[in-house]
Amino acid sequence: MEENKARRVVDVLRERGTDADLARVGVYQFGVSVRLPDGREATWDSDDTAALEAQVMRNGVLVGYVPAIDGSDDYTEDQIIDTILRTDYDKPIASQRRTTPPPAPSLPQKGGLFRRFMDGFRYR
């Protein structure tokens, strides 16, 4: 996923109450990391493939995954956000809920006042 796109997705997820962060998994390799309530972490689209998929980790060990979603290589940011919000991580092979859960109270944007300084003014 492109860095600025991942940032925008993270910002909207945080506005909807999802504990998301920008995942930096390699040189110019970005994704969206979602912290789950039970200590697991889902990292979305960090492997530079066109399709949207995720790995679910706990303490550095793979405990589940979201298989590549058909047709997701052409998803808009809104569709990516909806897919992440609708994912049910309860089983090792995650599935999609039919409806999006209601939003939780919004979380503050990561980086706060010095966000642009920390990232070197690379985005608007």
C-alpha positions as CSV (number, residue, x, y, z in Angstrom):
1,M,0.0,0.0,0.0
2,E,1.3,3.5,-0.8
3,E,2.3,5.4,2.3
4,N,-0.1,8.4,2.1
5,K,-3.0,6.1,1.3
6,A,-2.2,4.0,4.4
7,R,-2.0,7.2,6.5
8,R,-5.4,8.3,5.3
9,V,-6.9,4.9,6.0
10,V,-5.4,4.9,9.5
11,D,-6.8,8.4,10.2
12,V,-10.3,7.4,9.2
13,L,-10.1,4.1,11.2
14,R,-9.0,6.0,14.3
15,E,-11.9,8.5,13.8
16,R,-14.2,5.5,13.9
17,G,-12.7,4.2,17.1
18,T,-10.4,1.5,15.7
19,D,-6.9,1.3,17.2
20,A,-5.0,1.5,13.9
21,D,-1.5,2.6,13.1
22,L,0.7,2.9,10.1
23,A,2.7,-0.3,9.7
24,R,6.3,0.2,8.5
25,V,7.4,-3.3,7.5
26,G,10.3,-2.6,5.2
27,V,11.9,0.0,3.1
28,Y,9.1,1.9,1.3
29,Q,6.7,-0.9,2.4
30,F,3.7,0.2,4.4
31,G,0.4,-1.2,5.6
32,V,-2.2,-0.7,8.3
33,S,-1.8,-2.3,11.7
34,V,-5.0,-2.9,13.8
35,R,-4.6,-3.8,17.5
36,L,-7.3,-6.2,18.6
37,P,-8.7,-6.2,22.1
38,D,-7.2,-9.6,23.1
39,G,-3.5,-8.7,22.4
40,R,-3.4,-9.7,18.8
41,E,-2.5,-7.4,15.9
42,A,-3.7,-7.6,12.3
43,T,-1.4,-6.1,9.7
44,W,-3.2,-5.3,6.5
45,D,-1.6,-5.1,3.0
46,S,2.0,-4.9,4.0
47,D,3.5,-7.3,1.4
48,D,3.3,-5.1,-1.8
49,T,0.7,-7.3,-3.5
50,A,-2.3,-5.9,-5.3
51,A,-5.0,-7.8,-3.3
52,L,-6.0,-6.8,0.2
53,E,-5.1,-9.4,2.9
54,A,-3.9,-9.5,6.5
55,Q,-1.7,-11.5,8.9
56,V,-2.9,-11.8,12.5
57,M,0.0,-12.0,15.0
58,R,0.3,-12.5,18.8
59,N,3.7,-12.0,20.4
60,G,5.4,-12.4,17.0
61,V,3.6,-15.7,16.2
62,L,1.2,-16.0,13.3
63,V,-2.2,-17.0,14.9
64,G,-4.5,-16.2,12.0
65,Y,-4.9,-14.5,8.7
66,V,-7.4,-12.8,6.4
67,P,-7.1,-14.5,2.9
68,A,-6.7,-12.3,-0.1
69,I,-10.1,-10.7,-0.9
70,D,-11.2,-11.2,-4.5
71,G,-11.5,-7.9,-6.4
72,S,-9.8,-5.9,-3.7
73,D,-6.9,-4.8,-6.0
74,D,-9.3,-2.1,-7.3
75,Y,-10.8,-1.0,-4.0
76,T,-11.1,2.6,-3.1
77,E,-10.0,3.9,0.3
78,D,-13.6,3.8,1.6
79,Q,-13.9,0.1,0.5
80,I,-10.6,-0.7,2.2
81,I,-11.8,1.0,5.4
82,D,-15.2,-0.9,5.3
83,T,-13.4,-4.2,4.7
84,I,-11.1,-3.7,7.7
85,L,-14.0,-2.6,9.9
86,R,-16.2,-5.6,8.9
87,T,-13.6,-8.3,9.5
88,D,-14.3,-10.8,12.2
89,Y,-11.0,-12.0,13.7
90,D,-12.5,-14.7,16.0
91,K,-11.4,-17.7,14.0
92,P,-7.9,-18.4,12.6
93,I,-9.1,-17.8,9.1
94,A,-11.0,-14.5,9.5
95,S,-14.2,-13.7,7.6
96,Q,-16.3,-10.7,6.7
97,R,-19.4,-9.7,8.7
98,R,-22.4,-8.7,6.6
99,T,-22.7,-5.3,8.3
100,T,-20.2,-2.8,9.6
101,P,-20.2,-2.5,13.4
102,P,-21.2,0.8,14.9
103,P,-18.4,3.3,15.4
104,A,-16.8,3.6,18.8
105,P,-15.6,6.9,20.3
106,S,-12.9,8.3,18.1
107,L,-9.2,8.0,19.0
108,P,-6.7,10.8,18.7
109,Q,-4.6,11.0,15.5
110,K,-1.2,9.5,16.0
111,G,1.7,12.0,16.1
112,G,-0.3,14.9,17.4
113,L,1.2,18.4,16.9
114,F,4.6,17.2,15.7
115,R,3.3,14.7,13.2
116,R,4.6,16.5,10.1
117,F,7.9,17.2,11.7
118,M,8.5,13.6,12.7
119,D,7.8,12.4,9.1
120,G,9.8,15.1,7.3
121,F,6.9,17.0,5.6
122,R,6.4,14.2,3.1
123,Y,2.6,14.5,2.9
124,R,-0.2,17.0,3.0
